[in-house]
């Protein structure tokens, strides 16, 4: 059985695609969460300031302001700076290019608790949301500290596995 605070959590869902927005909303409402929806960054910030959501689920790529813009704006506002983010993306390569480089984590990643690639299953969404809310409720997250510390695993998306090149043979081609 879940904790009542988790069951009654407020979730803000942000996506420019109506089909994704309604799918995520329906799943979250079915699970008993209070859900607000927005189709733009401006609309999302208005709702976030008013509702102070426990979790924001946002698409990263939108035509009028990106999810990255929203994350930055949430982090700058005193009511939402510690709000965990679940990032949805249709382009896993975009996530790798923004967050998986060797220079370290991009500064906006400090509030991104998890990534889910589109298309996703209802079970994947449910379990990820529950894990984030549970960790936040248990006080494992601290503003400005990368959320991956609460889960005990690296936050970076999995990188392509690279194997070292085979050693070159010395001399001629001996067989």
Helices and strands as residue ranges (DSSP letters): H 4-7, E 10-14, H 18-30, E 34-38, H 41-51, E 55-59, H 67-76, E 84-89, H 92-99, G 107-111, E 112-117, H 122-137, H 148-151
